[in-house]
Amino acid sequence: MLKLITDGYKNREIADKLFISTKTVDKHRANLLQKLNARNTAELVKYAIQQNMV
């Protein structure tokens, strides 16, 4: 999920790619934000870069 977010996919595109609902994508994104203490998508991308995921 984080890789798809950092690749710039929109929630609908992620949902279609993973065969899940957009609500599930929203929930996963919210969980990532909470677990990583990130305030927004930019901070998620920053984390992914720091972890050499991108």
PyMOL Python script that loads the backbone (N, CA, C, O; Angstrom):
from pymol import cmd

cmd.read_pdbstr("""\
ATOM      1  N   MET A   1       0.836  -1.187   0.000  1.00  0.00           N
ATOM      2  CA  MET A   1       0.000   0.000   0.000  1.00  0.00           C
ATOM      3  C   MET A   1       0.874   1.241   0.000  1.00  0.00           C
ATOM      4  O   MET A   1       0.648   2.157  -0.790  1.00  0.00           O
ATOM      5  N   LEU A   2       1.867   1.283   0.874  1.00  0.00           N
ATOM      6  CA  LEU A   2       2.733   2.465   0.957  1.00  0.00           C
ATOM      7  C   LEU A   2       3.464   2.693  -0.361  1.00  0.00           C
ATOM      8  O   LEU A   2       3.625   3.836  -0.790  1.00  0.00           O
ATOM      9  N   LYS A   3       3.901   1.628  -0.997  1.00  0.00           N
ATOM     10  CA  LYS A   3       4.595   1.756  -2.283  1.00  0.00           C
ATOM     11  C   LYS A   3       3.668   2.373  -3.331  1.00  0.00           C
ATOM     12  O   LYS A   3       4.092   3.226  -4.111  1.00  0.00           O
ATOM     13  N   LEU A   4       2.423   1.951  -3.350  1.00  0.00           N
ATOM     14  CA  LEU A   4       1.477   2.505  -4.326  1.00  0.00           C
ATOM     15  C   LEU A   4       1.201   3.975  -4.034  1.00  0.00           C
ATOM     16  O   LEU A   4       1.061   4.778  -4.957  1.00  0.00           O
ATOM     17  N   ILE A   5       1.123   4.326  -2.764  1.00  0.00           N
ATOM     18  CA  ILE A   5       0.927   5.731  -2.390  1.00  0.00           C
ATOM     19  C   ILE A   5       2.109   6.569  -2.860  1.00  0.00           C
ATOM     20  O   ILE A   5       1.930   7.645  -3.431  1.00  0.00           O
ATOM     21  N   THR A   6       3.310   6.070  -2.618  1.00  0.00           N
ATOM     22  CA  THR A   6       4.506   6.836  -3.013  1.00  0.00           C
ATOM     23  C   THR A   6       4.668   6.897  -4.521  1.00  0.00           C
ATOM     24  O   THR A   6       5.314   7.804  -5.047  1.00  0.00           O
ATOM     25  N   ASP A   7       4.080   5.927  -5.218  1.00  0.00           N
ATOM     26  CA  ASP A   7       4.119   5.955  -6.680  1.00  0.00           C
ATOM     27  C   ASP A   7       3.100   6.928  -7.261  1.00  0.00           C
ATOM     28  O   ASP A   7       3.051   7.128  -8.475  1.00  0.00           O
ATOM     29  N   GLY A   8       2.278   7.539  -6.391  1.00  0.00           N
ATOM     30  CA  GLY A   8       1.354   8.571  -6.837  1.00  0.00           C
ATOM     31  C   GLY A   8      -0.027   8.083  -7.233  1.00  0.00           C
ATOM     32  O   GLY A   8      -0.804   8.834  -7.822  1.00  0.00           O
ATOM     33  N   TYR A   9      -0.341   6.837  -6.919  1.00  0.00           N
ATOM     34  CA  TYR A   9      -1.663   6.321  -7.243  1.00  0.00           C
ATOM     35  C   TYR A   9      -2.727   6.974  -6.362  1.00  0.00           C
ATOM     36  O   TYR A   9      -2.491   7.229  -5.180  1.00  0.00           O
ATOM     37  N   LYS A  10      -3.875   7.239  -6.931  1.00  0.00           N
ATOM     38  CA  LYS A  10      -5.032   7.747  -6.198  1.00  0.00           C
ATOM     39  C   LYS A  10      -5.713   6.571  -5.492  1.00  0.00           C
ATOM     40  O   LYS A  10      -5.494   5.414  -5.850  1.00  0.00           O
ATOM     41  N   ASN A  11      -6.528   6.871  -4.499  1.00  0.00           N
ATOM     42  CA  ASN A  11      -7.205   5.817  -3.744  1.00  0.00           C
ATOM     43  C   ASN A  11      -7.999   4.877  -4.651  1.00  0.00           C
ATOM     44  O   ASN A  11      -7.953   3.660  -4.472  1.00  0.00           O
ATOM     45  N   ARG A  12      -8.716   5.426  -5.606  1.00  0.00           N
ATOM     46  CA  ARG A  12      -9.513   4.597  -6.526  1.00  0.00           C
ATOM     47  C   ARG A  12      -8.597   3.667  -7.318  1.00  0.00           C
ATOM     48  O   ARG A  12      -8.927   2.498  -7.516  1.00  0.00           O
ATOM     49  N   GLU A  13      -7.457   4.172  -7.768  1.00  0.00           N
ATOM     50  CA  GLU A  13      -6.521   3.356  -8.547  1.00  0.00           C
ATOM     51  C   GLU A  13      -5.919   2.242  -7.687  1.00  0.00           C
ATOM     52  O   GLU A  13      -5.751   1.114  -8.149  1.00  0.00           O
ATOM     53  N   ILE A  14      -5.599   2.567  -6.444  1.00  0.00           N
ATOM     54  CA  ILE A  14      -5.063   1.558  -5.519  1.00  0.00           C
ATOM     55  C   ILE A  14      -6.119   0.479  -5.283  1.00  0.00           C
ATOM     56  O   ILE A  14      -5.818  -0.715  -5.317  1.00  0.00           O
ATOM     57  N   ALA A  15      -7.349   0.909  -5.045  1.00  0.00           N
ATOM     58  CA  ALA A  15      -8.441  -0.040  -4.810  1.00  0.00           C
ATOM     59  C   ALA A  15      -8.619  -0.977  -6.005  1.00  0.00           C
ATOM     60  O   ALA A  15      -8.761  -2.188  -5.837  1.00  0.00           O
ATOM     61  N   ASP A  16      -8.611  -0.417  -7.190  1.00  0.00           N
ATOM     62  CA  ASP A  16      -8.771  -1.236  -8.392  1.00  0.00           C
ATOM     63  C   ASP A  16      -7.608  -2.214  -8.558  1.00  0.00           C
ATOM     64  O   ASP A  16      -7.813  -3.375  -8.914  1.00  0.00           O
ATOM     65  N   LYS A  17      -6.412  -1.749  -8.304  1.00  0.00           N
ATOM     66  CA  LYS A  17      -5.216  -2.568  -8.469  1.00  0.00           C
ATOM     67  C   LYS A  17      -5.184  -3.725  -7.463  1.00  0.00           C
ATOM     68  O   LYS A  17      -4.732  -4.821  -7.793  1.00  0.00           O
ATOM     69  N   LEU A  18      -5.664  -3.481  -6.236  1.00  0.00           N
ATOM     70  CA  LEU A  18      -5.619  -4.499  -5.185  1.00  0.00           C
ATOM     71  C   LEU A  18      -6.942  -5.245  -5.010  1.00  0.00           C
ATOM     72  O   LEU A  18      -7.065  -6.111  -4.143  1.00  0.00           O
ATOM     73  N   PHE A  19      -7.933  -4.902  -5.843  1.00  0.00           N
ATOM     74  CA  PHE A  19      -9.251  -5.539  -5.780  1.00  0.00           C
ATOM     75  C   PHE A  19      -9.888  -5.391  -4.397  1.00  0.00           C
ATOM     76  O   PHE A  19     -10.426  -6.348  -3.841  1.00  0.00           O
ATOM     77  N   ILE A  20      -9.817  -4.174  -3.857  1.00  0.00           N
ATOM     78  CA  ILE A  20     -10.446  -3.853  -2.576  1.00  0.00           C
ATOM     79  C   ILE A  20     -11.263  -2.574  -2.756  1.00  0.00           C
ATOM     80  O   ILE A  20     -11.175  -1.922  -3.797  1.00  0.00           O
ATOM     81  N   SER A  21     -12.050  -2.219  -1.752  1.00  0.00           N
ATOM     82  CA  SER A  21     -12.878  -1.019  -1.858  1.00  0.00           C
ATOM     83  C   SER A  21     -12.045   0.224  -1.518  1.00  0.00           C
ATOM     84  O   SER A  21     -10.994   0.131  -0.884  1.00  0.00           O
ATOM     85  N   THR A  22     -12.533   1.370  -1.947  1.00  0.00           N
ATOM     86  CA  THR A  22     -11.845   2.623  -1.627  1.00  0.00           C
ATOM     87  C   THR A  22     -11.906   2.894  -0.123  1.00  0.00           C
ATOM     88  O   THR A  22     -11.005   3.527   0.427  1.00  0.00           O
ATOM     89  N   LYS A  23     -12.954   2.425   0.540  1.00  0.00           N
ATOM     90  CA  LYS A  23     -13.037   2.575   2.003  1.00  0.00           C
ATOM     91  C   LYS A  23     -11.911   1.817   2.690  1.00  0.00           C
ATOM     92  O   LYS A  23     -11.352   2.290   3.680  1.00  0.00           O
ATOM     93  N   THR A  24     -11.580   0.652   2.171  1.00  0.00           N
ATOM     94  CA  THR A  24     -10.483  -0.139   2.728  1.00  0.00           C
ATOM     95  C   THR A  24      -9.159   0.584   2.513  1.00  0.00           C
ATOM     96  O   THR A  24      -8.307   0.603   3.401  1.00  0.00           O
ATOM     97  N   VAL A  25      -8.988   1.170   1.352  1.00  0.00           N
ATOM     98  CA  VAL A  25      -7.774   1.948   1.082  1.00  0.00           C
ATOM     99  C   VAL A  25      -7.686   3.117   2.048  1.00  0.00           C
ATOM    100  O   VAL A  25      -6.625   3.382   2.613  1.00  0.00           O
ATOM    101  N   ASP A  26      -8.798   3.818   2.241  1.00  0.00           N
ATOM    102  CA  ASP A  26      -8.821   4.941   3.185  1.00  0.00           C
ATOM    103  C   ASP A  26      -8.412   4.493   4.585  1.00  0.00           C
ATOM    104  O   ASP A  26      -7.642   5.170   5.265  1.00  0.00           O
ATOM    105  N   LYS A  27      -8.931   3.356   5.001  1.00  0.00           N
ATOM    106  CA  LYS A  27      -8.624   2.843   6.341  1.00  0.00           C
ATOM    107  C   LYS A  27      -7.143   2.462   6.456  1.00  0.00           C
ATOM    108  O   LYS A  27      -6.499   2.769   7.459  1.00  0.00           O
ATOM    109  N   HIS A  28      -6.611   1.801   5.442  1.00  0.00           N
ATOM    110  CA  HIS A  28      -5.193   1.440   5.457  1.00  0.00           C
ATOM    111  C   HIS A  28      -4.308   2.693   5.489  1.00  0.00           C
ATOM    112  O   HIS A  28      -3.311   2.742   6.210  1.00  0.00           O
ATOM    113  N   ARG A  29      -4.682   3.692   4.705  1.00  0.00           N
ATOM    114  CA  ARG A  29      -3.914   4.940   4.687  1.00  0.00           C
ATOM    115  C   ARG A  29      -3.960   5.605   6.067  1.00  0.00           C
ATOM    116  O   ARG A  29      -2.943   6.091   6.563  1.00  0.00           O
ATOM    117  N   ALA A  30      -5.139   5.622   6.674  1.00  0.00           N
ATOM    118  CA  ALA A  30      -5.276   6.213   8.013  1.00  0.00           C
ATOM    119  C   ALA A  30      -4.442   5.442   9.030  1.00  0.00           C
ATOM    120  O   ALA A  30      -3.811   6.043   9.898  1.00  0.00           O
ATOM    121  N   ASN A  31      -4.435   4.118   8.927  1.00  0.00           N
ATOM    122  CA  ASN A  31      -3.617   3.307   9.827  1.00  0.00           C
ATOM    123  C   ASN A  31      -2.134   3.597   9.646  1.00  0.00           C
ATOM    124  O   ASN A  31      -1.395   3.691  10.626  1.00  0.00           O
ATOM    125  N   LEU A  32      -1.697   3.739   8.404  1.00  0.00           N
ATOM    126  CA  LEU A  32      -0.296   4.077   8.139  1.00  0.00           C
ATOM    127  C   LEU A  32       0.061   5.428   8.751  1.00  0.00           C
ATOM    128  O   LEU A  32       1.098   5.575   9.398  1.00  0.00           O
ATOM    129  N   LEU A  33      -0.805   6.403   8.539  1.00  0.00           N
ATOM    130  CA  LEU A  33      -0.559   7.734   9.095  1.00  0.00           C
ATOM    131  C   LEU A  33      -0.421   7.665  10.615  1.00  0.00           C
ATOM    132  O   LEU A  33       0.480   8.272  11.195  1.00  0.00           O
ATOM    133  N   GLN A  34      -1.316   6.926  11.244  1.00  0.00           N
ATOM    134  CA  GLN A  34      -1.293   6.822  12.702  1.00  0.00           C
ATOM    135  C   GLN A  34      -0.057   6.077  13.194  1.00  0.00           C
ATOM    136  O   GLN A  34       0.627   6.554  14.100  1.00  0.00           O
ATOM    137  N   LYS A  35       0.237   4.929  12.620  1.00  0.00           N
ATOM    138  CA  LYS A  35       1.356   4.103  13.071  1.00  0.00           C
ATOM    139  C   LYS A  35       2.702   4.782  12.858  1.00  0.00           C
ATOM    140  O   LYS A  35       3.635   4.573  13.633  1.00  0.00           O
ATOM    141  N   LEU A  36       2.804   5.594  11.809  1.00  0.00           N
ATOM    142  CA  LEU A  36       4.069   6.258  11.502  1.00  0.00           C
ATOM    143  C   LEU A  36       4.111   7.687  12.040  1.00  0.00           C
ATOM    144  O   LEU A  36       5.067   8.422  11.790  1.00  0.00           O
ATOM    145  N   ASN A  37       3.074   8.076  12.776  1.00  0.00           N
ATOM    146  CA  ASN A  37       2.974   9.441  13.306  1.00  0.00           C
ATOM    147  C   ASN A  37       3.156  10.487  12.207  1.00  0.00           C
ATOM    148  O   ASN A  37       3.808  11.512  12.403  1.00  0.00           O
ATOM    149  N   ALA A  38       2.572  10.206  11.064  1.00  0.00           N
ATOM    150  CA  ALA A  38       2.639  11.120   9.934  1.00  0.00           C
ATOM    151  C   ALA A  38       1.360  11.957   9.897  1.00  0.00           C
ATOM    152  O   ALA A  38       0.285  11.489  10.272  1.00  0.00           O
ATOM    153  N   ARG A  39       1.495  13.191   9.444  1.00  0.00           N
ATOM    154  CA  ARG A  39       0.332  14.079   9.374  1.00  0.00           C
ATOM    155  C   ARG A  39      -0.315  14.092   7.993  1.00  0.00           C
ATOM    156  O   ARG A  39      -1.480  14.465   7.852  1.00  0.00           O
ATOM    157  N   ASN A  40       0.446  13.680   6.970  1.00  0.00           N
ATOM    158  CA  ASN A  40      -0.086  13.745   5.616  1.00  0.00           C
ATOM    159  C   ASN A  40       0.682  12.788   4.699  1.00  0.00           C
ATOM    160  O   ASN A  40       1.619  12.114   5.125  1.00  0.00           O
ATOM    161  N   THR A  41       0.270  12.747   3.452  1.00  0.00           N
ATOM    162  CA  THR A  41       0.884  11.846   2.479  1.00  0.00           C
ATOM    163  C   THR A  41       2.348  12.191   2.248  1.00  0.00           C
ATOM    164  O   THR A  41       3.169  11.298   2.039  1.00  0.00           O
ATOM    165  N   ALA A  42       2.679  13.464   2.285  1.00  0.00           N
ATOM    166  CA  ALA A  42       4.075  13.868   2.082  1.00  0.00           C
ATOM    167  C   ALA A  42       4.986  13.232   3.133  1.00  0.00           C
ATOM    168  O   ALA A  42       6.104  12.825   2.820  1.00  0.00           O
ATOM    169  N   GLU A  43       4.518  13.147   4.358  1.00  0.00           N
ATOM    170  CA  GLU A  43       5.322  12.521   5.403  1.00  0.00           C
ATOM    171  C   GLU A  43       5.417  11.011   5.207  1.00  0.00           C
ATOM    172  O   GLU A  43       6.427  10.404   5.563  1.00  0.00           O
ATOM    173  N   LEU A  44       4.377  10.400   4.643  1.00  0.00           N
ATOM    174  CA  LEU A  44       4.463   8.982   4.305  1.00  0.00           C
ATOM    175  C   LEU A  44       5.524   8.750   3.238  1.00  0.00           C
ATOM    176  O   LEU A  44       6.289   7.788   3.313  1.00  0.00           O
ATOM    177  N   VAL A  45       5.568   9.629   2.247  1.00  0.00           N
ATOM    178  CA  VAL A  45       6.564   9.533   1.187  1.00  0.00           C
ATOM    179  C   VAL A  45       7.966   9.730   1.769  1.00  0.00           C
ATOM    180  O   VAL A  45       8.898   9.012   1.410  1.00  0.00           O
ATOM    181  N   LYS A  46       8.107  10.693   2.655  1.00  0.00           N
ATOM    182  CA  LYS A  46       9.391  10.944   3.309  1.00  0.00           C
ATOM    183  C   LYS A  46       9.864   9.693   4.056  1.00  0.00           C
ATOM    184  O   LYS A  46      11.033   9.319   3.968  1.00  0.00           O
ATOM    185  N   TYR A  47       8.954   9.051   4.789  1.00  0.00           N
ATOM    186  CA  TYR A  47       9.283   7.827   5.511  1.00  0.00           C
ATOM    187  C   TYR A  47       9.744   6.741   4.542  1.00  0.00           C
ATOM    188  O   TYR A  47      10.753   6.078   4.783  1.00  0.00           O
ATOM    189  N   ALA A  48       9.007   6.561   3.451  1.00  0.00           N
ATOM    190  CA  ALA A  48       9.350   5.533   2.463  1.00  0.00           C
ATOM    191  C   ALA A  48      10.746   5.785   1.888  1.00  0.00           C
ATOM    192  O   ALA A  48      11.509   4.844   1.673  1.00  0.00           O
ATOM    193  N   ILE A  49      11.072   7.031   1.645  1.00  0.00           N
ATOM    194  CA  ILE A  49      12.403   7.378   1.121  1.00  0.00           C
ATOM    195  C   ILE A  49      13.471   7.043   2.160  1.00  0.00           C
ATOM    196  O   ILE A  49      14.501   6.456   1.825  1.00  0.00           O
ATOM    197  N   GLN A  50      13.232   7.411   3.407  1.00  0.00           N
ATOM    198  CA  GLN A  50      14.195   7.135   4.474  1.00  0.00           C
ATOM    199  C   GLN A  50      14.422   5.634   4.656  1.00  0.00           C
ATOM    200  O   GLN A  50      15.514   5.212   5.036  1.00  0.00           O
ATOM    201  N   GLN A  51      13.404   4.837   4.388  1.00  0.00           N
ATOM    202  CA  GLN A  51      13.499   3.387   4.540  1.00  0.00           C
ATOM    203  C   GLN A  51      13.943   2.698   3.241  1.00  0.00           C
ATOM    204  O   GLN A  51      13.920   1.471   3.141  1.00  0.00           O
ATOM    205  N   ASN A  52      14.345   3.501   2.253  1.00  0.00           N
ATOM    206  CA  ASN A  52      14.791   2.988   0.945  1.00  0.00           C
ATOM    207  C   ASN A  52      13.731   2.129   0.269  1.00  0.00           C
ATOM    208  O   ASN A  52      14.050   1.141  -0.391  1.00  0.00           O
ATOM    209  N   MET A  53      12.491   2.505   0.434  1.00  0.00           N
ATOM    210  CA  MET A  53      11.393   1.785  -0.202  1.00  0.00           C
ATOM    211  C   MET A  53      11.090   2.355  -1.589  1.00  0.00           C
ATOM    212  O   MET A  53      10.369   1.746  -2.379  1.00  0.00           O
ATOM    213  N   VAL A  54      11.635   3.497  -1.862  1.00  0.00           N
ATOM    214  CA  VAL A  54      11.357   4.172  -3.133  1.00  0.00           C
ATOM    215  C   VAL A  54      12.636   4.240  -3.933  1.00  0.00           C
ATOM    216  O   VAL A  54      12.642   4.769  -5.045  1.00  0.00           O
TER     217      VAL A  54
END
""", "prot")
cmd.dss("prot")
cmd.show_as("cartoon", "prot")
cmd.util.cbc("prot")
cmd.orient("prot")
